[in-house]
Every structure is written in structure tokens, then in C-alpha cells.
């Protein structure tokens, strides 16, 4: 596979399990990551939480781009990301699956492009498509009343 793009993010341990993440974008603020007790102090999200957030964010951005291109309206999408933790044969904690729900405002669901985009957007999300190669993921689109508009496994 050819290398299409490349970026480097710098991480530096501060104290205990707190890690400062410095992104390669000057305008992006640093992020503090931490582990939950008893290891850390929960001063920031851990890697599993960031993975779930990254998948939900990428899926949401992919859908908004498909429906609206470069100028989506404000506050038209919310998301919930659930990470289901399991133990493997060696009793090691692993991410068993991700469940992502995108909650769509009426401006999204009433768009002329929505019917086509709801079947396409997942394939263009770099993060979720990559995760799916090793972790099962269910994606659901709902309206603000909770009616399921699309679901995939």
C-alpha cells in the first residue's frame, strides 16, 4: 500500500500516567491523556476513549461532508460512542466492539443528498474503515426523536 499522507504527533509523559499530546497543527491545543484509577487520576481521556471519539468524529464529518460538502449548518449532528471492553483468552482487556450513533437534525435528514449519503458515508471515514479491519463496529443513524434511519454492522 502506498503512503498517501503522513503526520507526526509528539507525546511526552508528565507525571504518573499523564501524557501530554502535542499535535502537528499549530492551532490545535495540546491534550492531556491519563488512565483511570488505580493507575492514573483520570485527568484526561485514555486511549480507548480517544479511539471511540475519533471513530464517531470521523463518521460524523464524513456524513456532513457528503450531505453538505464544505459548509454544513451548525448544530445539526450529535454523536454517541460506546466502547465495549472485553477480556481475551489471556484475561487481557481489549476493545470488543464500538457502537456509534449519529443523531441527525432535520436539516440533515431532509436534505436531498441524505438518501444517497446514508449508504456511502461510512466507506469514506478513514478512522472507522481502518478500525473495522480488526474491531467490529456498529453504526446507527437516528433522528432527534430516536427513530433509526440507517444501521450497519
N, C-alpha and C positions, 0 to 999 in steps of 0.2 A: 504494500500500500504506500502510495506517495505521501510525502509530508506537505500538506496544504498550508498549514499555519503553525506558528509556534509562539509560545509566550512562557515567561518565567515569573513565578511568584515566589517571594522570599519569606521564609518562616524562621522565627527565632524564639527559642524558649526563654521565657522571662523568669518565672519562679514557679516551683511546683510543676503542675501540668499546664500552666498557662502559656500559650504560644501566640506571639504577635505575627499576624499575616500582613505582609506589605505587598500590595498588588502592583502590577506593572503600568497602571494608569495613574498619572499624577493627581487627577481629580478624585480618585477613589480613596476613601478613608481606609486606614488600617483596620483590621478586625482582630479582636482577641478571641481565641478559641480556648476552651477548657474542658475538662472532664467532670462528670458528676461525682458527688461524694461516693465512696470514701476516698477516691484518688484525688479529685480536684475540688474546686469550690463553686462550680457552675458559673464562673464569671463571664462566660460566653458559650456559644453553641459548640457541641463536639462535632466530629467529622460525620457521624451518621445523620445528624440534624442538617448539616450543610448539604449533604448529598440529597436528602429529601427536598430541601428548599431549592436546590439547583435544578432538580428534575421538574418541580412544579413551575418554577420561574421560566425555564426554557419552553415548556409546553405552553404556558400562557402567552409568552412572547411570540411563539410560532403561530398560535391561533390568531392573535391580534394582527400579526403581520399579514397573514393570509386574508383575513377579512377586510382590514382597513389599509394595508400597505404601511406607508411611513407615518401616518397621522391618526392613531387610534384616539377615540374620545377618552376623557379622563374618567376614572372610577367605574369602568364598565365590566371589570373582571375581578373576582376574588378567587383564592385557591386554598385548598386544604391538602396537606401532605401527611400521610400516615406511613410511618416506617414500622414494619412488624419484625421484631427481633426474635430469633430462634437460636437454639443450640444445635451444633452439628454433632457428628458421632463422637468426637473427642470432647464434647461439652464446652466447646468454644462458642462464644456469642457471635452471631452473624446476622446480616440483614437478610431476612427470609423473603420479603417482598415489599414493594412500595404500592401504596394506593393513593392516587392523585385525583382530586375532584376539582374541576374548574367550574366556578359558579358565575354564570354569564348574565349580564344585564340585558334588558330588552333591546337596546341599540345593537347588540351583537346578534342576538337570535333573530331579529327582524331584518338584518342585512341581507341583501340579495346574494351575497357571496357565502353566507353561512352554510347553506345546504351542501355546497361543494367542499368548503374548507373543513367541515367537521370530519370528513373522511380522509383528508390529506395531511392535516397539520402535524400529526404525530411523526410522520416519516421525515419531517424537516427539522425536528428537535434533536440537535447534536447530542445533548446530555442523555435524554431518556432513551434514544435509539442505542446509544453506547451501553448504558446500564442494562438494558434488556438482553444484551448478549450474555449476561451472567446472573441477573436478578429478575425474577418475574415481576411484572408491573401491571396493575390495572388502572386504566384512565377512564374517568367518567365526566361527562359534561352535563351540568344541570342548569336550570334557570333559577331565578332568585326564590321561587316557591319550592324548589327541590325536585321538580319534575325532571326525570332523566331524559336527556336529549340525544345522548350518544354514549356508548360504552364499548371498551375494548379490553381484551386480556393480553 
